[in-house]
Amino acid sequence: MSGWIKGMKRALSVRRSESENRKSLRISLIEGIPANILGNLLGGPLQTVFLTYLGFSAFHIGLVLAIPPFALLIQVLIAFAMQSWHNRRFFVALFGIVHRTVWVGTGLIPLAFPEDSWIPVYLAMWLVCMVSGQAGGVVWTSLMADIVPASVRGKYFGIRNTVHWAVVCMTLLLGGQIMEWLPGPRGFVVLFGISAACVVWNGWALTQYPNPPFQPSESGKSLRMFARPFADRRFLMATLFIALFILLQNVAVPLFAYVMLEVMKLSASKVTLIIMLQNLVMMISYYYWGLLNSRYSTNALLLWTFPMIAGSCAIWAGMAALPALLILIVAHALLGFGLAGYNLLVFNFLIGDSPKSERPMYVAVFSAFTGIAGFVGPIAGGWLYDQAVGGPLWIQSYGIASFAGAALMALSLAVAPFVFRSGRRPGGPKPIPRSGEMHKV
């Protein structure tokens, strides 16, 4: 009898654990919906529309696009701070709410400040917004690595990203139509009003995350903790390659919307439809990348994504012979497919190939390198587009993008295979521990 009771208790414990796990995954799915609505009503092509309304030039827009990756540097400090901040749910909620509240607050700039101060005030608020967002990002990554079982990680994030990008597509379509129906300040009032409601929704969802115990670094708060990722040769090589790839990619890709709006003179609704197509492809692709990641190693699949992203830039050269709209559609569809794979796989690369106790610092070091590269890229791209003004139109329309694509393709085919030669299938056998350490994933 006692054995039967013990068995029942174990079964109930397993069921309760499974129920809590399912609840955690559901909360993560829900939380991302208002975050993506806000991010796409105030970001992407609609952000470019708002920035041009505020008087931003190509260089200024490049600077705005460079701030988010630059803010990633804060993650190194947060990784150290997390050794004392064990309540990850609290800090995820705190940083997330500050991030989105300040972003919505940028909508008050035309009402609260004189016109000649709009650009510096926006840049200052945007910096605070992105620093808080990136600070929360490293905590959130650590939390999600513990919440999502390794065996279903690829499939779960594939489904999660598919749902979220469906929201993105609908948001972009709605946002573009709002700006067509209500051009100028009236449209911005609606966009920022909806986004303010999303801050409340998202803030509530962030407080519903579970708060599993945090495993501190074995190195404590010493500089040895910072040095651990640098001693991991495979991780460091992959990080340096991705940073270089992002630098070249960000010379062109973040400015696609600017080129379509300001150089090619497409309407806001056409641009949002093209970006929506990209996000629709991403939405569908995430699910299939997740399935592929359950069968093939993350490193092997990453090798597929780099040429796709490179091709989405190189194909702009086709405008020399084919209709521009056709090339834009193909380029953005290819970019959507490639970015879906990259976004999913690089996240799994970070949380699946790093020791659990050192994961925040691994994420922070990766973010620091890619952040610096992401900061330099859009600024260089904005400067190049400003310099191209007055020159042949083809250089602005497709020249800069196609040259960047050729360089990216060379990296993808000549260098990437040597960097990402080995990897393991998520949920499969663990690799032989590097440097004699046991990896806890």
DRENLUMVEX-632173 format. One record per residue: residue number from 0; residue in one letter; chain; x, y, z of N, C-alpha, C in turn. Coordinates in steps of 0.1 Angstrom, whole numbers. Example, Ala and Ser with C-alpha at 12.3 -4.5 7.8 and 13.67 -1.06 7.14 Angstrom:
2
 num residu chaine    nX    nY    nZ   caX   caY   caZ    cX    cY    cZ
   0      A      A   132   -57    78   123   -45    78   132   -33    78
   1      S      A   128   -22    71   137   -11    71   129     0    79
END
This chain:
441
 num residu chaine    nX    nY    nZ   caX   caY   caZ    cX    cY    cZ
   0      M      A     8   -12     0     0     0     0     9    13     0
   1      S      A    19    12     9    28    24    10    35    26    -4
   2      G      A    39    15   -11    45    16   -24    36    23   -34
   3      W      A    23    19   -33    13    25   -43    12    40   -40
   4      I      A    12    44   -27    10    58   -23    23    66   -28
   5      K      A    34    60   -26    47    67   -31    46    69   -46
   6      G      A    42    58   -53    41    59   -67    31    70   -72
   7      M      A    20    71   -65    10    82   -68    16    96   -66
   8      K      A    24    97   -55    30   110   -52    40   113   -63
   9      R      A    48   103   -67    58   106   -78    51   110   -90
  10      A      A    40   103   -94    32   107  -106    26   121  -105
  11      L      A    21   124   -94    15   138   -92    26   148   -93
  12      S      A    38   145   -87    49   154   -88    54   157  -102
  13      V      A    54   146  -110    58   147  -124    48   155  -132
  14      R      A    35   152  -129    24   159  -136    24   174  -132
  15      R      A    26   177  -119    27   191  -115    38   198  -122
  16      S      A    50   192  -122    62   197  -129    59   200  -143
  17      E      A    52   190  -150    49   192  -164    39   203  -166
  18      S      A    30   204  -157    20   215  -158    27   229  -156
  19      E      A    36   230  -147    43   243  -145    52   246  -157
  20      N      A    58   236  -163    66   238  -174    58   243  -186
  21      R      A    46   237  -188    37   241  -199    32   255  -197
  22      K      A    29   259  -184    25   272  -181    36   282  -184
  23      S      A    49   279  -181    60   287  -184    62   290  -199
  24      L      A    60   279  -207    62   281  -221    50   289  -227
  25      R      A    38   288  -221    27   295  -226    28   310  -223
  26      I      A    34   313  -211    36   327  -207    46   334  -216
  27      S      A    57   326  -219    67   332  -228    61   335  -242
  28      L      A    52   326  -246    45   329  -259    36   341  -259
  29      I      A    29   342  -248    19   354  -246    27   367  -245
  30      E      A    38   367  -237    45   379  -234    51   385  -247
  31      G      A    55   377  -256    61   382  -268    51   389  -278
  32      I      A    38   386  -276    28   392  -285    28   407  -284
  33      P      A    25   413  -272    25   428  -271    39   434  -274
  34      A      A    50   426  -270    63   432  -273    65   433  -288
  35      N      A    61   424  -296    62   425  -310    53   435  -317
  36      I      A    41   437  -311    32   447  -316    39   461  -315
  37      L      A    43   463  -302    50   476  -300    62   478  -308
  38      G      A    71   468  -309    83   469  -316    82   471  -331
  39      N      A    70   467  -337    68   469  -351    59   481  -354
  40      L      A    52   486  -344    45   499  -347    55   511  -345
  41      L      A    65   509  -336    74   520  -334    88   517  -340
  42      G      A    90   505  -345   103   502  -351   102   499  -366
  43      G      A   113   494  -372   112   490  -386   109   501  -395
  44      P      A   102   499  -406    99   510  -416    91   521  -410
  45      L      A    82   518  -400    74   529  -394    83   538  -385
  46      Q      A    93   532  -379   103   541  -372   110   550  -382
  47      T      A   113   545  -394   120   553  -404   111   565  -408
  48      V      A    98   562  -409    88   572  -413    88   583  -402
  49      F      A    88   579  -389    88   588  -378   100   596  -377
  50      L      A   112   590  -380   125   597  -379   126   607  -391
  51      T      A   121   604  -402   121   614  -413   112   626  -410
  52      Y      A   101   623  -403    92   634  -398    99   643  -389
  53      L      A   108   637  -380   116   645  -371   128   652  -377
  54      G      A   131   649  -390   141   656  -397   155   648  -397
  55      F      A   154   635  -395   167   627  -395   172   625  -409
  56      S      A   185   627  -411   192   623  -424   196   609  -424
  57      A      A   202   604  -435   206   590  -436   216   587  -425
  58      F      A   225   596  -423   236   594  -412   229   593  -399
  59      H      A   220   602  -396   213   601  -383   205   588  -381
  60      I      A   198   584  -392   191   571  -391   201   559  -389
  61      G      A   212   560  -396   223   550  -393   227   550  -379
  62      L      A   228   562  -373   232   562  -359   221   556  -350
  63      V      A   208   559  -353   197   553  -345   198   537  -346
  64      L      A   201   532  -358   201   518  -360   214   512  -354
  65      A      A   224   520  -352   236   515  -345   235   514  -330
  66      I      A   226   522  -324   225   522  -310   221   509  -303
  67      P      A   211   502  -309   208   489  -302   219   479  -301
  68      P      A   227   476  -312   239   467  -310   249   473  -301
  69      F      A   251   487  -301   261   493  -292   257   491  -277
  70      A      A   244   491  -275   239   489  -261   241   475  -256
  71      L      A   244   466  -265   247   452  -261   259   452  -251
  72      L      A   267   462  -252   279   462  -243   275   461  -228
  73      I      A   263   466  -225   259   467  -211   258   452  -206
  74      Q      A   256   443  -215   254   429  -210   266   423  -203
  75      V      A   278   428  -205   290   424  -198   288   427  -183
  76      L      A   284   440  -180   282   444  -166   271   437  -160
  77      I      A   260   434  -168   249   427  -162   252   413  -159
  78      A      A   261   406  -167   265   393  -164   272   392  -150
  79      F      A   280   402  -147   286   403  -134   276   405  -123
  80      A      A   267   415  -126   257   418  -116   247   406  -113
  81      M      A   245   398  -123   236   386  -121   241   377  -110
  82      Q      A   254   377  -107   259   369   -96   253   372   -83
  83      S      A   248   385   -82   241   389   -70   226   390   -72
  84      W      A   222   392   -85   208   394   -88   202   380   -91
  85      H      A   198   373   -81   193   359   -84   178   359   -87
  86      N      A   171   370   -85   157   371   -88   155   375  -103
  87      R      A   157   366  -112   157   370  -126   144   375  -131
  88      R      A   133   370  -126   120   374  -130   118   389  -128
  89      F      A   122   394  -116   121   408  -112   129   417  -122
  90      F      A   141   413  -125   149   422  -134   145   421  -149
  91      V      A   140   409  -153   134   409  -166   122   418  -168
  92      A      A   114   418  -158   102   427  -158   106   442  -157
  93      L      A   116   445  -148   120   459  -146   126   464  -159
  94      F      A   136   458  -164   142   463  -176   133   463  -188
  95      G      A   124   453  -189   114   453  -200   105   464  -200
  96      I      A   100   467  -188    90   478  -187    96   492  -189
  97      V      A   109   494  -184   116   506  -186   119   508  -201
  98      H      A   123   497  -208   126   498  -222   115   502  -230
  99      R      A   103   496  -228    91   499  -236    85   512  -233
 100      T      A    85   516  -220    79   529  -216    87   540  -222
 101      V      A   100   540  -222   108   551  -227   106   551  -243
 102      W      A   105   540  -249   103   539  -263    89   546  -267
 103      V      A    79   543  -260    66   550  -262    67   565  -259
 104      G      A    76   568  -249    78   582  -246    84   591  -257
 105      T      A    91   584  -266    96   592  -277    85   599  -286
 106      G      A    73   594  -285    62   600  -292    58   613  -287
 107      L      A    63   617  -275    59   630  -269    70   641  -273
 108      I      A    80   637  -280    91   646  -284    85   658  -292
 109      P      A    77   656  -302    72   668  -310    63   677  -301
 110      L      A    58   672  -291    49   680  -282    56   687  -271
 111      A      A    67   681  -266    73   686  -254    86   694  -257
 112      F      A    92   693  -269   105   699  -271   105   708  -284
 113      P      A   113   718  -284   114   726  -297   120   718  -308
 114      E      A   117   722  -320   120   714  -332   135   712  -333
 115      D      A   143   722  -330   158   721  -332   164   711  -322
 116      S      A   157   706  -312   162   696  -302   156   682  -304
 117      W      A   148   680  -315   142   667  -316   152   656  -319
 118      I      A   162   659  -327   172   648  -330   180   644  -318
 119      P      A   186   653  -311   194   649  -299   186   643  -288
 120      V      A   173   648  -286   165   643  -275   161   628  -279
 121      Y      A   157   626  -291   153   612  -296   165   603  -294
 122      L      A   177   607  -298   189   599  -296   192   595  -282
 123      A      A   190   605  -273   192   603  -259   182   593  -253
 124      M      A   169   595  -256   159   586  -251   161   572  -257
 125      W      A   164   571  -270   166   559  -277   178   551  -270
 126      L      A   188   558  -266   200   551  -260   195   545  -246
 127      V      A   188   553  -238   183   547  -226   173   535  -228
 128      C      A   165   537  -238   156   526  -242   163   513  -245
 129      M      A   173   514  -254   180   503  -258   190   497  -247
 130      V      A   196   505  -239   204   500  -228   195   491  -219
 131      S      A   184   496  -215   175   489  -206   170   476  -213
 132      G      A   167   477  -226   163   465  -233   173   454  -234
 133      Q      A   186   458  -237   197   449  -238   201   443  -225
 134      A      A   200   451  -214   202   447  -201   193   435  -197
 135      G      A   180   437  -200   170   427  -198   172   415  -206
 136      G      A   178   416  -218   180   405  -228   189   394  -222
 137      V      A   200   398  -216   209   387  -211   202   380  -199
 138      V      A   194   387  -191   187   380  -180   177   371  -186
 139      W      A   169   376  -196   159   368  -202   164   355  -209
 140      T      A   176   357  -215   182   345  -222   186   334  -212
 141      S      A   191   339  -201   195   329  -190   183   322  -184
 142      L      A   172   330  -183   159   325  -177   153   315  -187
 143      M      A   153   318  -200   146   309  -209   154   296  -211
 144      A      A   168   297  -210   176   285  -211   172   275  -200
 145      D      A   168   280  -188   164   271  -178   149   267  -179
 146      I      A   141   275  -185   127   272  -186   124   262  -197
 147      V      A   130   263  -208   127   255  -220   136   242  -220
 148      P      A   131   230  -219   139   218  -219   147   217  -232
 149      A      A   160   213  -231   168   212  -242   163   203  -253
 150      S      A   155   193  -249   150   183  -259   140   189  -269
 151      V      A   133   200  -265   123   206  -273   126   220  -277
 152      R      A   139   224  -274   142   238  -276   141   243  -290
 153      G      A   146   236  -300   145   240  -314   131   241  -318
 154      K      A   123   230  -315   109   230  -320   101   241  -313
 155      Y      A   103   243  -300    95   253  -292    98   267  -298
 156      F      A   110   270  -299   113   284  -304   109   286  -319
 157      G      A   109   275  -326   104   276  -340    89   279  -339
 158      I      A    81   272  -331    67   275  -330    64   289  -324
 159      R      A    72   293  -313    70   306  -307    73   317  -317
 160      N      A    84   316  -324    87   326  -334    78   327  -345
 161      T      A    72   315  -349    62   315  -360    50   323  -356
 162      V      A    45   321  -343    33   328  -338    36   343  -337
 163      H      A    48   347  -332    52   361  -331    53   368  -344
 164      W      A    59   361  -354    60   367  -367    47   369  -374
 165      A      A    38   360  -371    24   362  -376    19   375  -371
 166      V      A    21   378  -358    17   390  -352    24   402  -358
 167      V      A    37   400  -361    45   411  -368    39   414  -381
 168      C      A    35   404  -389    30   407  -402    17   415  -402
 169      M      A     8   411  -393    -5   418  -391    -3   432  -386
 170      T      A     7   433  -377    10   447  -371    15   456  -382
 171      L      A    25   451  -390    30   459  -401    20   463  -411
 172      L      A    11   454  -415     0   457  -424    -9   468  -418
 173      L      A   -13   466  -406   -22   476  -399   -15   489  -398
 174      G      A    -2   489  -393     5   502  -391     7   509  -404
 175      G      A    10   502  -415    12   509  -428    -1   515  -433
 176      Q      A   -12   508  -431   -25   513  -435   -29   525  -426
 177      I      A   -26   525  -413   -29   536  -405   -22   549  -410
 178      M      A    -9   547  -413    -2   559  -418    -7   564  -432
 179      E      A   -13   555  -440   -19   559  -452   -32   566  -450
 180      W      A   -40   561  -440   -53   568  -437   -51   581  -430
 181      L      A   -42   581  -420   -39   592  -412   -25   596  -413
 182      P      A   -21   603  -424    -7   606  -425    -2   617  -415
 183      G      A    11   616  -412    16   627  -403    13   625  -388
 184      P      A    11   636  -381     9   635  -366    -3   626  -362
 185      R      A   -14   627  -369   -26   619  -365   -23   604  -365
 186      G      A   -16   600  -375   -12   585  -376    -3   581  -364
 187      F      A     7   590  -361    16   587  -350     9   586  -337
 188      V      A    -1   595  -335    -9   594  -322   -15   580  -321
 189      V      A   -21   575  -332   -27   562  -331   -16   551  -328
 190      L      A    -5   551  -335     5   541  -333    11   541  -319
 191      F      A    13   553  -314    19   554  -300     8   551  -290
 192      G      A    -4   554  -293   -15   550  -283   -17   535  -282
 193      I      A   -17   528  -293   -17   513  -293    -5   508  -285
 194      S      A     7   514  -288    19   509  -282    19   511  -267
 195      A      A    13   522  -262    12   524  -248     4   513  -241
 196      A      A    -7   509  -247   -15   498  -242    -7   485  -241
 197      C      A     2   483  -251    10   471  -251    20   471  -240
 198      V      A    24   483  -236    34   483  -224    27   477  -212
 199      V      A    15   481  -210     7   475  -198     6   460  -199
 200      W      A     1   456  -211    -1   441  -213    12   434  -211
 201      N      A    23   439  -218    36   432  -217    41   432  -203
 202      G      A    40   443  -196    44   444  -182    38   434  -173
 203      W      A    25   432  -175    18   422  -167    23   408  -170
 204      A      A    25   405  -183    30   391  -187    44   389  -182
 205      L      A    53   399  -182    66   397  -177    66   393  -162
 206      T      A    57   398  -154    56   394  -140    51   380  -138
 207      Q      A    46   373  -148    41   360  -147    51   349  -150
 208      Y      A    63   353  -154    73   343  -157    77   335  -144
 209      P      A    80   322  -146    85   315  -134    99   321  -130
 210      N      A   104   317  -118   116   322  -113   125   310  -107
 211      P      A   130   302  -116   138   290  -111   151   295  -105
 212      P      A   156   286   -97   169   290   -90   180   293  -100
 213      F      A   188   303   -97   199   307  -106   212   300  -101
 214      Q      A   219   295  -111   232   289  -107   243   299  -110
 215      P      A   250   304   -99   260   314  -101   273   308  -108
 216      S      A   281   317  -113   294   312  -119   303   306  -109
 217      E      A   310   296  -114   320   289  -106   331   298  -103
 218      S      A   333   309  -110   344   318  -108   340   330   -99
 219      G      A   328   330   -95   323   341   -86   323   354   -94
 220      K      A   327   365   -88   326   378   -95   340   382   -99
 221      S      A   350   373  -100   363   377  -104   364   378  -119
 222      L      A   376   384  -123   378   385  -137   380   372  -144
 223      R      A   382   361  -137   382   348  -143   369   344  -150
 224      M      A   358   349  -144   345   347  -150   345   354  -164
 225      F      A   351   366  -166   351   373  -178   360   365  -188
 226      A      A   371   359  -183   380   352  -192   376   339  -197
 227      R      A   366   333  -190   362   319  -194   358   318  -209
 228      P      A   349   327  -215   346   326  -229   358   327  -238
 229      F      A   368   335  -234   379   338  -243   388   325  -243
 230      A      A   387   317  -233   395   305  -233   389   294  -242
 231      D      A   377   296  -246   369   286  -254   371   289  -268
 232      R      A   381   283  -275   385   286  -288   374   285  -298
 233      R      A   366   274  -298   355   273  -307   345   284  -306
 234      F      A   341   287  -294   331   297  -292   337   311  -297
 235      L      A   350   314  -294   356   327  -297   357   328  -312
 236      M      A   361   318  -319   362   318  -334   348   321  -340
 237      A      A   338   314  -335   324   316  -341   319   330  -338
 238      T      A   322   335  -326   318   348  -323   325   359  -331
 239      L      A   338   358  -334   345   367  -342   340   367  -356
 240      F      A   337   355  -361   332   354  -375   318   361  -376
 241      I      A   309   358  -367   296   364  -367   296   379  -366
 242      A      A   306   384  -357   307   398  -356   311   405  -369
 243      L      A   321   399  -376   325   404  -389   314   404  -399
 244      F      A   306   393  -399   295   391  -408   284   402  -405
 245      I      A   282   404  -392   271   414  -389   276   428  -393
 246      L      A   289   431  -391   294   444  -395   291   447  -410
 247      L      A   295   438  -418   292   440  -433   277   440  -436
 248      Q      A   270   431  -430   256   430  -432   249   443  -428
 249      N      A   253   449  -417   246   461  -412   250   474  -420
 250      V      A   259   473  -429   262   484  -438   250   486  -447
 251      A      A   243   475  -450   232   476  -460   218   472  -455
 252      V      A   217   461  -448   204   456  -444   195   465  -436
 253      P      A   200   471  -425   192   480  -417   187   492  -425
 254      L      A   194   496  -436   190   508  -444   182   504  -456
 255      F      A   177   492  -457   168   488  -468   156   497  -468
 256      A      A   150   499  -457   138   507  -456   140   522  -460
 257      Y      A   152   527  -456   156   541  -459   157   542  -474
 258      V      A   164   532  -481   166   533  -495   152   532  -502
 259      M      A   143   524  -498   130   523  -505   122   535  -503
 260      L      A   123   541  -491   114   553  -488   120   566  -494
 261      E      A   133   568  -492   139   581  -495   147   581  -509
 262      V      A   152   570  -513   159   570  -526   150   565  -537
 263      M      A   143   554  -535   134   549  -545   120   555  -545
 264      K      A   117   562  -534   105   570  -533    92   561  -533
 265      L      A    93   549  -527    81   541  -525    73   546  -514
 266      S      A    60   544  -515    51   549  -504    53   540  -491
 267      A      A    49   546  -480    50   539  -467    42   525  -467
 268      S      A    31   525  -474    23   513  -475    29   502  -483
 269      K      A    36   506  -494    43   496  -502    55   491  -494
 270      V      A    62   499  -487    74   495  -480    70   485  -469
 271      T      A    59   489  -462    54   480  -451    49   467  -456
 272      L      A    43   467  -468    39   454  -475    51   445  -478
 273      I      A    62   452  -483    74   444  -486    80   438  -474
 274      I      A    81   447  -463    86   442  -450    77   431  -445
 275      M      A    64   433  -447    55   423  -442    57   409  -449
 276      L      A    60   410  -462    63   398  -469    75   391  -463
 277      Q      A    86   399  -460    98   394  -453    94   387  -440
 278      N      A    86   393  -432    82   387  -419    73   375  -421
 279      L      A    65   375  -431    56   364  -434    65   351  -437
 280      V      A    75   354  -445    84   343  -448    92   338  -436
 281      M      A    96   348  -427   102   345  -415    93   336  -406
 282      M      A    80   340  -405    70   334  -397    69   319  -401
 283      I      A    68   316  -414    67   302  -419    80   295  -417
 284      S      A    91   302  -419   104   295  -419   108   291  -405
 285      Y      A   104   299  -395   108   296  -381   104   281  -377
 286      Y      A    92   278  -381    87   264  -378    96   253  -384
 287      Y      A    99   255  -397   107   245  -404   122   245  -400
 288      W      A   127   257  -396   141   257  -391   141   250  -377
 289      G      A   131   252  -369   130   244  -357   130   229  -359
 290      L      A   122   225  -369   122   210  -372   136   205  -376
 291      L      A   142   213  -385   155   209  -390   165   209  -379
 292      N      A   164   218  -369   173   219  -358   172   207  -349
 293      S      A   160   200  -349   159   188  -341   166   176  -348
 294      R      A   170   178  -360   176   167  -368   191   169  -371
 295      Y      A   194   182  -373   208   185  -377   214   195  -367
 296      S      A   227   195  -366   234   203  -356   232   218  -359
 297      T      A   233   226  -349   231   241  -350   242   246  -359
 298      N      A   255   242  -358   266   247  -366   264   244  -381
 299      A      A   259   232  -384   257   228  -398   246   237  -404
 300      L      A   235   239  -397   224   247  -402   228   262  -404
 301      L      A   237   267  -394   241   281  -396   248   283  -409
 302      L      A   255   273  -414   263   274  -426   253   276  -438
 303      W      A   240   272  -436   230   275  -447   225   289  -447
 304      T      A   225   295  -435   219   308  -433   227   319  -439
 305      F      A   241   318  -437   249   329  -441   248   332  -456
 306      P      A   249   323  -465   248   326  -480   234   332  -483
 307      M      A   223   328  -476   210   333  -479   210   348  -476
 308      I      A   215   352  -464   216   366  -460   224   374  -470
 309      A      A   236   368  -474   245   375  -483   237   376  -497
 310      G      A   230   366  -501   223   367  -514   212   377  -514
 311      S      A   206   380  -502   195   390  -502   201   404  -504
 312      C      A   214   406  -502   220   419  -505   226   419  -519
 313      A      A   232   408  -523   239   407  -536   228   408  -548
 314      I      A   216   403  -545   206   403  -556   201   416  -559
 315      W      A   204   427  -551   199   440  -555   206   445  -568
 316      A      A   217   439  -572   223   442  -584   214   439  -596
 317      G      A   205   430  -594   195   426  -605   187   438  -609
 318      M      A   186   449  -601   178   460  -606   184   467  -618
 319      A      A   196   463  -622   202   469  -634   195   464  -646
 320      A      A   188   452  -645   182   446  -657   168   442  -655
 321      L      A   163   441  -642   150   436  -640   142   447  -632
 322      P      A   128   446  -632   120   456  -624   125   456  -609
 323      A      A   126   468  -604   131   470  -591   121   463  -580
 324      L      A   108   464  -583    99   459  -573   100   443  -572
 325      L      A   103   437  -584   105   422  -584   117   419  -575
 326      I      A   128   426  -577   141   424  -570   138   426  -555
 327      L      A   131   436  -551   129   439  -537   121   428  -531
 328      I      A   111   422  -538   103   411  -533   112   399  -531
 329      V      A   120   396  -541   128   384  -539   139   386  -528
 330      A      A   145   398  -528   155   400  -518   150   399  -504
 331      H      A   138   405  -501   132   405  -488   127   391  -484
 332      A      A   122   383  -494   118   369  -491   130   361  -487
 333      L      A   141   362  -495   154   355  -491   159   359  -478
 334      L      A   159   373  -475   163   378  -462   155   372  -451
 335      G      A   142   371  -453   133   366  -443   136   351  -439
 336      F      A   139   343  -450   142   329  -448   156   328  -441
 337      G      A   165   336  -445   179   335  -439   179   340  -425
 338      L      A   172   351  -422   172   357  -409   165   348  -399
 339      A      A   154   341  -404   147   332  -395   156   321  -390
 340      G      A   163   315  -399   173   305  -395   184   310  -386
 341      Y      A   189   322  -390   200   327  -381   195   331  -367
 342      N      A   184   338  -366   179   342  -353   177   330  -344
 343      L      A   170   320  -349   168   308  -341   180   300  -338
 344      L      A   189   299  -347   201   290  -345   211   297  -337
 345      V      A   213   310  -338   223   316  -330   219   317  -316
 346      F      A   206   317  -313   201   317  -299   204   303  -293
 347      N      A   201   292  -301   204   279  -297   219   276  -296
 348      F      A   227   282  -304   241   281  -303   246   287  -290
 349      L      A   241   298  -286   245   304  -273   241   296  -261
 350      I      A   228   292  -260   223   286  -248   226   271  -248
 351      G      A   229   265  -260   231   251  -261   246   247  -261
 352      D      A   255   256  -263   269   253  -264   277   260  -254
 353      S      A   271   264  -242   278   271  -232   275   264  -218
 354      P      A   285   264  -209   282   258  -196   272   266  -189
 355      K      A   263   260  -182   251   266  -176   256   277  -166
 356      S      A   266   274  -158   270   284  -147   276   296  -154
 357      E      A   282   295  -166   289   306  -172   281   312  -183
 358      R      A   269   308  -185   261   312  -197   259   327  -198
 359      P      A   255   334  -187   254   349  -188   266   356  -194
 360      M      A   278   352  -190   290   358  -195   293   354  -209
 361      Y      A   290   342  -213   291   338  -227   282   347  -236
 362      V      A   270   348  -231   260   357  -239   265   371  -239
 363      A      A   270   376  -228   275   390  -227   287   392  -237
 364      V      A   297   383  -237   308   384  -245   304   384  -260
 365      F      A   295   374  -263   290   374  -277   283   387  -281
 366      S      A   275   392  -272   268   404  -274   277   416  -276
 367      A      A   288   416  -268   298   427  -269   304   428  -282
 368      F      A   309   417  -287   315   416  -300   306   420  -312
 369      T      A   294   413  -311   284   416  -322   278   430  -321
 370      G      A   278   435  -308   272   448  -306   281   459  -312
 371      I      A   294   457  -310   304   467  -316   303   467  -331
 372      A      A   302   454  -337   301   453  -351   288   459  -356
 373      G      A   277   456  -349   264   461  -353   263   476  -351
 374      F      A   271   482  -342   272   497  -341   279   503  -352
 375      V      A   290   498  -356   298   504  -367   291   503  -381
 376      G      A   285   491  -383   279   488  -396   269   499  -401
 377      P      A   258   502  -393   248   511  -398   254   526  -399
 378      I      A   263   529  -390   269   543  -391   277   544  -404
 379      A      A   285   533  -407   292   533  -420   283   533  -432
 380      G      A   272   525  -431   262   525  -442   255   539  -444
 381      G      A   251   545  -433   245   558  -434   255   569  -440
 382      W      A   268   568  -436   278   577  -441   279   575  -456
 383      L      A   280   562  -460   282   559  -474   270   564  -483
 384      Y      A   258   562  -477   246   567  -485   246   582  -486
 385      D      A   250   589  -475   252   604  -476   262   608  -486
 386      Q      A   273   601  -486   284   604  -496   280   601  -510
 387      A      A   270   592  -512   266   588  -526   256   598  -531
 388      V      A   251   607  -523   241   617  -528   249   626  -538
 389      G      A   242   628  -549   249   636  -560   256   628  -570
 390      G      A   259   615  -567   266   606  -576   256   599  -584
 391      P      A   260   589  -592   251   580  -600   240   574  -591
 392      L      A   227   575  -595   216   570  -587   217   555  -584
 393      W      A   224   547  -593   225   533  -591   233   529  -578
 394      I      A   242   538  -575   250   535  -563   242   535  -550
 395      Q      A   233   545  -549   223   546  -538   213   535  -539
 396      S      A   207   533  -551   196   523  -553   200   509  -550
 397      Y      A   211   504  -556   215   490  -554   230   488  -553
 398      G      A   238   498  -556   252   495  -556   258   492  -542
 399      I      A   255   500  -532   261   497  -519   256   484  -514
 400      A      A   243   481  -515   238   468  -510   244   456  -518
 401      S      A   246   457  -531   251   446  -538   266   444  -535
 402      F      A   274   454  -533   288   453  -530   289   446  -516
 403      A      A   281   450  -507   281   444  -493   277   429  -494
 404      G      A   268   426  -503   264   412  -505   275   404  -511
 405      A      A   283   409  -520   294   402  -526   305   399  -515
 406      A      A   307   408  -506   317   406  -495   311   395  -486
 407      L      A   299   396  -482   292   386  -473   293   372  -479
 408      M      A   290   371  -493   291   358  -499   304   352  -498
 409      A      A   315   360  -500   328   355  -499   331   350  -485
 410      L      A   327   357  -475   328   352  -461   321   339  -459
 411      S      A   308   338  -464   300   327  -462   305   314  -468
 412      L      A   311   315  -480   316   303  -487   330   300  -485
 413      A      A   339   310  -481   353   307  -480   357   306  -465
 414      V      A   351   312  -456   355   312  -442   346   305  -433
 415      A      A   333   306  -434   323   300  -425   325   285  -423
 416      P      A   328   277  -434   329   263  -432   340   259  -423
 417      F      A   351   267  -422   362   264  -413   359   267  -399
 418      V      A   350   277  -397   347   281  -383   336   272  -377
 419      F      A   326   268  -385   315   260  -380   316   246  -385
 420      R      A   327   240  -384   329   226  -389   322   216  -380
 421      S      A   322   218  -367   317   208  -358   306   214  -350
 422      G      A   297   206  -345   286   209  -336   279   197  -332
 423      R      A   269   199  -324   262   187  -320   247   190  -322
 424      R      A   239   179  -323   225   180  -325   219   183  -312
 425      P      A   210   194  -310   204   197  -298   196   185  -293
 426      G      A   198   182  -280   190   171  -275   198   157  -277
 427      G      A   208   158  -285   216   146  -288   227   144  -278
 428      P      A   236   134  -281   247   132  -272   255   144  -270
 429      K      A   260   146  -257   268   158  -254   282   155  -260
 430      P      A   289   166  -264   302   165  -269   312   162  -257
 431      I      A   324   158  -261   334   156  -251   337   169  -245
 432      P      A   337   171  -231   339   184  -225   352   190  -229
 433      R      A   352   203  -232   364   210  -236   372   213  -224
 434      S      A   385   213  -225   394   217  -214   391   210  -201
 435      G      A   386   197  -202   384   190  -190   372   194  -182
 436      E      A   363   203  -187   352   207  -178   340   200  -183
 437      M      A   331   198  -173   318   191  -176   308   202  -179
 438      H      A   301   201  -190   292   212  -194   278   208  -189
 439      K      A   272   218  -183   259   217  -178   249   225  -186
 440      V      A   241   219  -194   232   226  -203   218   224  -199
END
